[in-house]
Amino acid sequence: MYIEAVPNRGSRPTILLREGWREGKKVRKRTLANLSDWDPPRVKALAAVLKGQSVVGDIENAFEIIRSRPHGHIAAVLGTLSRLKLDQLVGRSRCRERDLCVAMIAARLISPGSKLAITRGLSAETAESTLGELLGVEDADEDECYSAMDWLLDRQVSVENSLAKRHLSDGALVLYDVTSTYFEGRSCPLAKLGHSRDGKKDKLQIVIGLLTNGDGCPVAVEVFEGNTGDPKTLASQVRKLRQRFGLERVILVGDRGMITDARIREDLSEVEGLDWITALRAPAIAALVEGGSLQLSLFDERDLAEISDPSYPGERLVVCKNPLLAEQRGRKRCELLAATERQLEAVAKAVARAKRPLRGEAQIGLRVGKVMGRFKMGKHFNLTITDDRFRYERNEEAIAAETSLDGIYVVRTTAGAERLTPEEVVRSYKRLANVERAFRSLKTIELHIRPVHHHKAERVRAHVLLCMLSYYVEWHMRRALAPILFDDDDKSAGEALRSSVVAPAQRSASAKAKAATQRTSDDRPVHSFATLLRNLATIVKNRVRPRTDGATPFEIVTTPTPNQKHALDLLSVRLFPVKSG
């Protein structure tokens, strides 16, 4: 900052407090305050302070800070959102609804909360940051946010089509998976009792399907009723890829619970140009062994092989064996068997005790059923239940049969060898971890999509769409900030450390060093995404008032630390101006 005197013909010069910065080869400046009504000694004293010189007088009491609002994290998020032109995807021209949607997308990343909490954070009176001021929505109320959500939902198709045009190309790899989340209340038609992935069996659920590109960048999202099975969501995604996105050739990747034999017959087999990658379930793998198509001796010297089987015409089967996975499954099975036996022994003692013994085949069966339902080990035990007797023993033959297949999985695909090698098929299937990472961020770590309180189905869909767009911004921010995050910023080096595509993924040497030392290679502190945003929030916008009669308050922003400036440079954003275009 500096003080500049601007000559006025025939009158006193105008004294301005200004701030300058450089954009490439150009020097930009903006006026912070007009100091023309200050007396010359005070102006001279301020100029000396700005130059770092000592000043005679009580300069510390010359000003007072009347308002401070966190700004740095807002600059980072809005700057990234603007650089991605996401605001223009939401609405071509700026309007009240678009600004509110941008505010809700940013708020979901910065401080997830209800729409009421968001409006409190935007309000000039109760502002938590500069977000409301920068977007001009300081006076927004909750009803306006709901109206903006309705406005956004009407544009979902256009937004997703634009994202697909950016991130999907003909012949591209597309990842698809679903999750569920619990719902608060009972009045929404989408909320149904169904499979809870959050352990909330007593709550109504909604099902969320997410489409991403091969790197996990989100492209489209869809909300289904809570009792919808995973495979039932697949047909609409195929139509979306072919009809809306206009992709003539695509490889769709889904897990074994998604792309089932029924869905292959009914939804995929007749679609020209559509290939898919999925995996076989354990009974199907056992059938391959029994039929002789899968010889376990294949894995004596290698961990991956391609086979064929008459039951899967026109498909390629890539069989893999991961010794570490085999060890993990064997250990878990032993623990579950031991836990099941302890519970069954308690039932057996209840039946055999002299005082008030457990009697009745039905009652004993109920107790045993609870044990088996909890540990899912029923196939590994032989049970004998009568009205006054209960016996159990391990089914060693079944246990041995399952143990022989530990660590073995089979990836199936219709993609030809000219498009994908066996190794690429396995690598593509493993990319589903990118979608799981997106769900983890959406549901727990950063965005907190749950709990869902909206009563209208359209509002639930709009809420989920907002969360997906927030993750879209986060995904790009993480990639840019990877050098100073715990994220691996050299994945190709990590991939080179793997002995094969079947082996567990490896972190690069630089990522391991960051984790061990908590410092980057150039000696900067390493952050998680959340802690970095909190650190940037310490860059605040202060409203300062000189302690003189009639003085005009002015605003000044904290000078970023070198590490904060480095983070902003990685994002290619600056503190001013940060406004939606």
Secondary structure, 3 states (H helix, E strand, C coil): CEEEEEEECCEEEEEEEEEEEEECCEEEEEEEEECCCCCHHHHHHHHHHHCCCCCCCCHHHCEEEEEEEECHHHHHHHHHHHHCCHHHHHCCCCCHHHHHHHHHHHHHHHCCCCHHHHHHHHCCCCCCCCHHHHHCCCCCCHHHHHHHHHHHHCCHHHHHHHHHHHHCCCCEEEEEEEEEEEECCCCCCCCECCCCCCCCCCCEEEEEEEEEECCCCEEEEEEEECCCCHHHHHHHHHHHHHHHCCCCCEEEECCCCCCCHHHHHHHHCCCCCEEEEEECCHHHHHHHHHHCCCCHHHHHCCCEEEECCCCCCCCEEEEEECHHHHHHHHHHHHHHHHHHHHHHHHHHHHHHCCCCCCCCHHHHHHHHHHHHHHHCCHHHEEEEECCCCEEEEECHHHHHHHHCCCCEEEEEECCCCCCCCHHHHHHHHHCHHHHHHHHHHHHHHCCCCCCECCCCHHHHHHHHHHHHHHHHHHHHHHHHHHHHECCCCCHHHHHHCCCCCCCCCCCCHHHHHHHHHCECCCCCECECHHHHHHHHCCCEEEEEEECCCCCCCEEEECCCCHHHHHHHHHHCCCCCCCCCC
